[in-house]
Amino acid sequence: MKKIISILVCVCVLLSAMVFTASAADGVTISFAPDENRTSYSSSQQVWQENGIKVTNNKGASTNNLRDKLTDDHIRCYKNSEVIIEYPGMKTIVIDSVTYDDNDYAAPWTNSFDASLGTATANDGDVTITLNSAVDSLTFASMSGQGRAYSITVYTGDAPVTPPTEDEDDTTTSTATLVDTPVAGTAYKFGMIQENKSATDVYYITGAMANIYYFGTTTDVTKAVDVYLEEVSGGYNLYAIVEGAKKYINIVISGTHENAVYEDAASTVYTYDATLKTLVVNLDTSDGTSKFALAGYGTYTTVTPCDIEDDKTDFHCHFYTVGASEGGDVTPPAGDEDDKPVELPAPDATNTLTVKEAIELGAAQDTGAYTADKYYVTGKITAVSNTQYGNMYIADEDGNEILVYGTYGADGKDRYDALASKPDEGDTVTVYGVVGNYNGTPQLKNAWIIEFTAGELDVEAPTEPEADSVLTIEEAIELGLTKRSNEFTTNKYYVTGVITEIYNEEYGNMRITDDAGNILTLYGTWEVLDEIRFDAMENKPAVGDTITVYGVIGQYNGTPQMKNGVFTTAPTTDDDNDDTTTGDNTTGGTTGGNAGNTDNSTTSPDTGDNMGAVVALAMVAGAALVFANKKR
């Protein structure tokens, strides 16, 4: 068995090297969305972690309260405060910031770090930091203004340069025709002209949010979404095709504010105002009933609900026909009230991809971006990871595998869980959907199941080491990389290392390292014997202590980790191999249970093995101590 493990380790080393090389070339991104990826926060500090990047936003001497910004989709760094970015070997950092007229929220990033380390350039809000040499941490401090960042991408080398497209100067311009009387079921563009911004450009909605309050816009009609009117009792619903899916444009009341949102179900019934040439709706607000329309205001180019009576200078959104949409000859997407049969294009060389080609096309998209066109892809289902939404993995005969995130019936109406007949693991399926990139992972999204044939699963799962094996940190990392995102081993393992960081004191999330510098994340830790979480432990390990933990191993969003690890001394074994044990094992012989960890027994690792000797460093027969303290 030891030989098998050694072979697996060698293979995994090669695979992990390939994985990390690709990641360095592609860059690693952390994005800032409300309550996502934030591991801790207070009025003075917010800490975010994603894909191995750690970003700490410290208030410092700033008078601003960071807790007030918890609902924002970006971080803010004010004068006299600081932002610290940590990632091993950073060479290039790209900050996705924003520029609003005279309020240049990008500029502060360019002059708030030690200029001797490198240079900073800003272009249309994005800031690129090019360092003279690789660093593990970079601090932005003492800003003269307010810096905002929506996402940060780091590279261990130079950032890839996107070649210019042909006729770059010939960007599609607005050749829009304003529609006086829109027709239900017709594809339009939806936008506005702000005379104080531009007397000619139309700012169309893109299907993306500029932040949690406003719709994003573009002057490039090729990047605008198609919007449709749907006739209902009392007026119309309004919807857009966002990343290949039907999303209703609703106006919702949130406290004292009115926000525009994209949602799966319609909740707002509009009427058409022929004078304003826009949609309006009466809302019962805290100030009484008011009439609202989707519009932009001031000098901003984003779209939000505006009170028609109060905001006389708003620029209301109108319907436009542009190019092929003119004349109303675009077929509405599935789901309309008339229940007409859905006519899909016949599969051909232009709209059919192999699994490998779909992976390559998805990887070529920007993070969070999806193709405008849909494609047919056929593969064998290796796993259905979510039986409600129909998330599944499909693979080809060569083992290339891609995630299909969300599936529907062949007419696009019924979700996977509502289908009377649905494909399952082992079946061969053809799906039809958009292809994109989610946090560096290629995938199809909201795909329609066109057809499937029953089959038997013959995809061999990676072989795991035996249960209760003793793994080095390097081996645990390599084992974790063999798993899909949020997938963990069935077996449990012992791992020993030195604590380098405890980044969540409540759940005991921490990182441990070995002498070679390999780092493993522990997501949730518990005390031996009892169901006591880290925060309730009376005697808990600290940074610098050597610990042994016992738990399942997998990965989350590309980061290998042990989940719900239990601190343990591991049971002692008899060196004479005479079927008798030495020492009192009542303290270290069993591990405590916890949520998600119901196996309360362990099998003795072989301390005669060189890996078992590592565990023995914290082991004394009958010892109650479950970790070795550093020298103080």
N, C-alpha and C positions, 0 to 999 in steps of 0.2 A: 504493500500500500504506500510505503514511503517513497518508493521509486515512482509510482503513479503520480503522487503529489508533486515530486520534484519535476517530473515532465510537465505537469500542468503549470507549475510555477514558471518554468522557462518559457512556455508558450505565452502565458499571461504577461510576462515581462516584455516580450516582443510586441504583443498587442497593445499593452499600455503605452509603450514608447511611441507606437504609431498613433495612438489616440491623442497623446499630449502634443505630438508634433503638429497634428492637424489643428488642434485647438489654438496653438500659438500662432499659426499662420492665419487662421480665420478671425482671431480675436475673441475675447470673452466679455460679455455685457452684463451690467447690472442696471435694472430699470427701477424707477421710483413710482409705485402706484399705492394708493391708500391701503394701509394695513397689510401690504404684501412685502415679504422679504425683510420686514423690520423686526429685528430680534429684541430690541428694547427701545424705550423712548421715555422722555420726561420733558419738563419745561426747559431743561438746559442741555439735553443731549438726545440725539436719535442715532441708532446704530442699524445699518442695513447690511445684509449678507445674501449673496446670490452667486452661484457658479464659481465659488472660491474667492470672490472679491468681497472685501469688507470696507464699508464707507461709514465713517463716524462724523456726524455733524454736531459740532460743539458750539454752544451759545457764546462761551467766553465772556467778554465784557459787553457784548451786545445787549441792548435793552429789549430786544424782541423775544417773545415767549414762543419757543418751538412747539409747545403742545398745541398752540392755536393753529398750527399748520398741518395737523395730522390727516386732514382730508385732501390735501393737495396731491397732485400727480407728479410733483417734482420736489427736490430739496432746495432750500434757500440758505445762502450763506451771507450774512450781513457784515457791515463794518464792525471790526473788533471781534469777529468770531472766526471759526476755522472749520475746514473740511479736510479729513484725512482719508486718503485712498490707500488701501493695502492689497497688494497682490505680488507674489514672488516673481522677480525678474522683469518688472515693467520697463519697457523701453519707449513705447508710444501710448499716449492716452488721448482719446477722442471724447469730448464732452458735448453732448447734444443739449444745447442751451437754446435761448430764444432772444429775438430782438423785436421790440415793439417801438417803432419810431425813435423818439429821443430817449426812451427807457431801454438802454442797451444792457440787457441782463447777461450778455455773453462777455463783454469787455472785462469785468472784474476778474474773471478766471485767468486772463492773460497776464495780469500784473500782480498776482497775489501769491506767487511761490518764488522760491529762491532762483533768480534768473541765471545764476552760475551753473545750475543743473542742466539747463537746456533752453529751448525757445518755445514760444507760444504764438500761434496765429489763429485769427478768427475769420470765418467766412459764413455769412448768412446764418449767424447764430451758433454754428458748430465751432468748437475750439479744439485745435490739435496741439498737444504738448509733445514735442520731440526732445527726449532727454539725451544727454551726452553719453551716458552709460546706464545700464540696467539698474533699477532700484527695487526694493521691496515695499517702500512706503513713500508717499509724497504728501506734503501738507500745504494747503492753500490757506493763508491767514492774512489778517489785517487788511481786509478789502476796503477799498474806497467807496464802493457802491454795493448794490444788492446783486449777487450772482445766483442764477437759477439753473438747475440741471435736471433734465428729464431722464437721461440715461448716461452711463459712462461705459465706454468700451476700452479695454486695455489689450495691448499686444506686447509680446516678449521680443518682438523685432519691429521693423518698420510697418506702418499701416499700409494695406494694399491700396494702390492707386487705381481708381476707376477710370478706364479710358473714356474719352469723350465720345458721344454718339455722333453719327454722321449728321452733318448740317445742324450742329448744336445751336447755332444762332437762329435756326428756323423753328424755334419752339412754337408749338401750336398756340395760336392766339384766339381770343374770343371772337368768333364770327356768329354770335348768338342772335336769334330772332325772338323777341319777346312775344309770348303767347297771351292773347286777350281772353280766349275761352278754352281752357284746358279740357281734354277729353279723358275720361276714365280708361285705364288699360293701356295708355300710351306712355312710352318712355320719354321722359324729359330730363333736362338738367335743372337744378334748383339753386338759385343764387341771387346776388344783388350787385348793384353798382353803387359805390360810394363816391360821390362827386368830389369830396374833399381828399380822397385818396387817388382816384383815377377817374377820369371822365369817360373812359372807354372800356376798361377791364371789368369783366364780370367775375365775382368771387363765388365759385360754385362750392357746394358742400362735397366733402371727399368720402364720407362714410366713417371717418375717424373723429375722435374727440380731440380738440386742442387741449382741453383739460376736462375735469369732471363737470364743468358748468357749460362749456361752449363747444359747438361743432367746429371742426377744422374746415378750412376752405383752400381752394387753389384757383389760380387763373389759367391753369393748363387743363383744357377740357378733357383730355385723355385720362386725367387722374380723377375726374369727377364721377360720382356714382349716378346710376340711372334711378330716377324716382318716378313713382306712379301714384295716381289717384285710384281709390277703390270705393265705389258707390256703396253706401250703407244707409240705413234709415236715419233721416235728419241731415244728411250731408255726405262727407267723405272721410275715409281714413287715408293717411299718407304713409307710404312705405318706400324704402330704398333697398337695393340689392347690395349688401355689404359682404365682401369676401365670399360671394357666391350664395349667400343666404338672405332670405327675406326678413327685413327688420322694419318694424313700424316706427314712425317718427311721432313720439308722444310728447306732450307738455305736461309735466308733473309739478305739483306743489310740494316744496320741501321747506317746512317752517314758514319763514317770511319771504322765501325766494321761489321763483318759477324757473324750472330748468327744462331743457330739451334733452331727450334721451332716445337711444335706439333700443327697442325692446322686441321680444318675440311675439307679443300679443298686442292688439290695438286697444287703446284706452281713451284716445282723443278723437272726437268727431268735429271736423272742421266744416265751415261753410266758405263759399268763394265770394270775396268782395270784388265786384267788377270795377269799382272806382279805384281801389288800391291795387287791383290786379294781383291779389294775394289771398292766402287762406287765413281765416280768423277763427277764434274760438272764445266763447265767454267762460270765464273761470271765477269761481267763488273764492276770492282770496281773503286774507285777514283784513284788508281794507275795503271789502265789499266786492260786488261783481264788477269785473273789468274785462275789456276785450283785448285779447292778445294776438300777436302775429309773430312769426319767426323773422328775425331781422338782425342787422348789425347796427352798431351805434358808435358815436364818437369817432375816434380814429382807428378803431379796432376792426379787423377783417374777419373775426369769428362771428358765428351765428348763435343767437340765443332768443328766448321769448321776450318780447317787449310789449309794454302796455301802450296801445295806440293813442289813448287820450293824453297820457302823461309825457310820452316821448315823441314830441313832434318832429324831431330831427332824425328819427330812425330811418334806416334804409331797408325797406321791406324786401323779402325774398320773393322772386317771381319765377314762373316757369319759362324755360327757354328751349327752343329746338335748335340742335346743332348737328350738322352733317347728316349722318344716316338716320338720326332720330326724327328728322323733319318729315312731316306728313303722317306721323303716327302709325308707321308700318312695322313697329317692333313688337314681337309677340310677348305678352306679359308672362312672368314666371309662373310656375305651378302654385296653386293655392287660391286662385281667384274664385269668385262666387259662382261663375258659370259652369265650373267643373268640366271644362272642355278637356279632351284627351291631350296629354302632354306629348308633343312631337319633338323627339330628340334627334340630333344629327346622326347620320349613319357613321359608324366607326370607320375611319380611314387613316392614312399615314400622318395626317396633320393633327388629329385629335386622339391618337392612341399611343400610350407609352408603356414600355416594359417597367417592371418594378425598379430596375437599376436606373432607367432614364428618369423616372419620377423622383428618385432620390437625388439625382444630379440636378434636376430642374429645381427642386425645393431648396437645395443647398445654395443655388445661385441667386435666390431671392434675398432681399434684405430681411433682417430680423423682424418678425411680425407681419411681413408682406406676403401676399398670395397672388397667384396669376389671375388675370382678368378672364381668361378662357378656362373651360373645364376639359378634363381629359378622361378617357377610358383607361383603366389599369386592371389587369387580371393577375391574381396570385392565390396561393393557398393560405388559408387562415391558420396561423400558428398559435394565436391566443385571442380570446375576446376579453379584454381587460375591464370593460364596463358594459354590463348587460342592459342598463337603462338607456344609455345614449348610443350604444353600439360601437364603442371604441374598439378597434381590433388591429392586430398586426397581420400583414399579408407578406408572403415571401415567394421568390421564384425558386427554380430548381438549383440555382447556384448559391442559395442562402442569403441573397440580398433581401432585406426586410424593411418595410416602411409602415409607419403608424397611420391608420385611417381614423381621424378624430371626429366621431359623430357620423352615423349612417341613417339613411331613410329608405323607404320603399322606392320602387322604380318610378313613381310619379312625384317624388319629393314631398309627399304630404305626411305620411305616417312615420313616426320615429321608430327606431329599431325595436324598442320594447313593446310597441303596439302592433307589430307585424304578426300576422297569423302564421306565416311560414318564414323562417329566418335562418340564415347560414350560421354555422357554428365552427368550432375548432376542427380542422381537418378538411373542411369543404373548400372547393375552388370557387372563387367569387370574382365577378367583374363589377367594379364600382365606377362611378362617374362623378368627378368633383374637381375643385380647385386644388392646386398644389402650392405649398408655401413652406415657410421656415418659422418654427417656433423655438426661440432661445437656442438656435443652432441646430435644431433637430428637424430634418425634412419630414413633411407629412401631407396627407390629403385631408381636406376638411369638409364637413357637412356633405359627404358623398352619398349618391343614390345607388342602391344595390340593384343593378340591372338584371343580373341573373347569377345563379349559383348551382353547383352540382355537388352532391354528397360525396364524401371521400373519407379516408382514414388518415389521421395525422401520422406522418412519418418523419417529422422534424425532430431530431434527437437533441434533447436539452443538454447543456453543458454539465459534465460530471462534477459533482461537488465532493470535497474531501469528506471523510467519515465524520459523523457527529462527534462532538466533544474533542475534536482535534485541537492541538495547540498550534496557533498560527503566529508567525511574525507579523509586524505591522505591514511590511511590504507584501506578504502573501495575502493579508486581509484586503489590502487595497486592490490587488490584482483580482481577487475573487469578487469583490464588489463591482468591478468594471465589467464582469461577465453578465451582470444583471441589467434588466431594463430599468428605466426610471421608476422609482418607488416600488421596486420589486426586491424582495429579500429572500435569503436562503431558508429552507425548511429546517436545516440543522443549526445548531449553536456551537460557538467556538470560544476558546480562551485566547485572549490577546493581552500582552503586557507592554507598557510604555511609560514614558515620562510626560506628565501634564505640561503642556506649553501655554494653554489658554483655557479659561472657563468663561464662555461668552454668554451663558444664561444661568444665573444662580438659582433660578426657580426649578427648572427641569434638569439641571446638571448637564447641559450641553457643553462639551469641551473637546479639545483636541489633544492627542498624545503623539509622541514622536519616538523614534529609535535613534541609535548612534549614527545611522547613515543620513538622518534628516528626513526620513519618510514620515508623513503626517496623516493620521487617521482621525476622522470626526466621530465623536460619540454623541448620538442624538438621544438624550434622555438617559439618566443613570439612576440606579437604585441601590439601597443598602442590602448587604447579605442577610439572609435568614428572614427578614421581615419585609412587608410591603411598605417600605418607607422610601419616599422619593428624596432626591438629593437635598432639596430645600429644608426637609424635616430632619435630616440626619444630625445627630449631636456631634459626632466626630467625623468630619468630612475631609477628603483630600484637598490639597491646594496646589497651585502652580509650582512645579518643581518636584512633586512627589511621584514616586513610581507606583503604578497601580496595575492590577490584573482585573480584566472585565470579561464577562461571559454573556454572549448574546448572538442574535442573528446578524448577518452581514449582507449588505446590498448597496444600492446607490440611489441618490435623489438628485435629479437634474444634472447628472454627470459627476456628482461628488460621491465617492465611496464613503460608506459610513457603517458603524455598528449602531443598531437601534435598541433602546431599552436595555442597555448593558447592566449587568449586576456585578458589583464589586465582590470579589471572591479571593480566597487564598488557594483554592483548588485542593482536592483531597490528596493526601500523601499516599505513596505506594510502597510496596515491599520490594527492596532491591534483590532479595534472595529468590523471588519468584516462586515462593513455596505456598502460595494461596493464603498467606496470612498478612495482615497489614500491621504496621507499627504506628504508634502514636494515637492520640485521641482525635478522631475526625469529626466530632460533633459540631465543631465551630466552622470548619471550612469545607465540610463534606457535602453540603447542599447549598443551593442558591435560592434567594428569595424570589417570590413571584411578583408580577406587576402587570399593569394593564398592557395587554399585547404580548405577555410572556407568561404562559400558564404552566410551562414545564418546570417543576420545582426540583428536579433531580439532575445531578451531573454524573458523568462517568469519569473516572480517574484518568487523566492524561499520563502518558508514559514518561516519567521523569528520567528514565534512562536514555531517552531520545535527546538530542542536542537542543531541540526546541523546548522540550519539557524542562530542561535545566534553566531556561530563562524564567519560567514561571516560579521555579523553586527559590528564586532570589528573595521573594517576599514571604516564604513559607517556613513556619516552625510548627512542629506537631502540636496540635491543640491550640495554636495561637488564635487570639481573638482579633488581632490587628489585621485589617484587610488591605493595607497599603503601607509602603515604606516611605517615611518622611525624608525630605531633603535635609541636609545639614543646615542648621540655623545658627 
